[in-house]
Amino acid sequence: AASLPARAEDDPAFRIEFKDGVVNPLRLEVPARRRIRLELHNLGETPAEFESRELRKEKVLAPGSNSTLVIRTLDPGEYDFFDDFHPDAPPAVLVAK
């Protein structure tokens, strides 16, 4: 029997919120070596940009908007991310275990 392709909606999803320079959570644990979805929500009054040089991902979010990023697989480790539109905000970290 042929296996069915994996669908994005079957991947575990993790919520990240941006609000005018505040990223929540600042530490997010995700499973290593499997595809995941990051559900990005900008709850603030200003634009936000999820950016991670290590993950090679970026996504601009208008105020009040949502978006999703699919991360194919991550080796165990820590991957920094931040709101590029608010450079003074503390960076956050994605921890793959």
C-alpha positions in Angstrom: 0.0 0.0 0.0 1.2 3.5 -0.9 1.8 5.9 2.0 -0.1 9.2 1.8 2.0 12.4 1.7 2.1 14.3 5.0 -0.2 17.3 5.2 0.7 20.5 6.9 -2.4 20.4 9.0 -1.1 17.1 10.5 2.1 18.7 11.7 2.3 19.8 15.4 1.6 23.6 15.6 3.2 26.1 18.0 1.9 29.6 18.6 4.2 32.6 18.7 2.7 36.1 19.5 4.2 39.5 18.7 2.9 42.6 20.4 4.7 45.9 19.8 8.2 44.5 20.4 7.3 41.8 22.9 7.6 38.2 21.7 5.7 35.5 23.6 7.0 32.9 24.5 10.7 33.8 24.7 11.6 30.1 24.9 9.6 27.6 22.8 10.4 23.8 22.9 9.5 21.8 19.7 10.2 18.3 18.7 13.5 17.7 16.8 13.6 15.8 13.5 10.1 16.3 12.4 8.1 18.9 10.5 6.4 21.6 12.6 4.2 24.6 12.0 4.8 28.0 13.6 1.6 30.0 13.9 2.5 33.6 14.0 0.1 36.2 15.5 0.7 40.0 15.6 -1.5 41.3 18.4 0.1 44.7 18.4 -0.5 48.1 16.8 2.7 48.1 14.8 4.1 45.7 12.2 6.3 42.8 13.3 8.8 40.6 11.5 9.6 37.0 12.6 13.2 36.6 11.7 15.7 33.8 12.3 19.1 33.8 10.5 19.7 30.2 11.7 16.4 28.9 10.4 16.7 31.1 7.2 13.1 32.2 7.7 11.4 35.6 7.9 7.8 36.7 7.8 6.4 40.2 8.0 3.1 40.6 9.9 0.9 43.6 9.6 -0.8 44.7 12.9 -3.6 42.3 13.8 -2.6 39.7 11.2 -1.6 36.0 11.4 0.6 33.7 9.3 2.1 30.3 9.4 5.6 29.1 8.7 6.4 25.4 8.1 9.8 24.2 9.3 10.8 21.0 7.6 13.0 19.4 10.2 15.3 20.7 12.9 18.3 19.0 14.4 18.4 19.1 18.2 19.6 22.5 19.4 18.7 26.1 19.9 17.7 28.5 17.2 17.4 32.2 17.9 14.6 34.3 16.5 13.5 37.9 17.0 11.2 40.7 15.9 13.3 42.5 13.3 11.1 45.6 13.4 11.8 45.9 17.2 15.6 45.4 17.5 15.8 46.5 21.1 13.4 43.7 22.2 15.0 40.6 23.8 15.6 37.7 21.4 13.7 34.5 21.7 14.8 30.9 21.2 13.3 27.8 19.6 14.6 24.7 21.3 14.4 21.5 19.3 14.6 18.4 21.5 
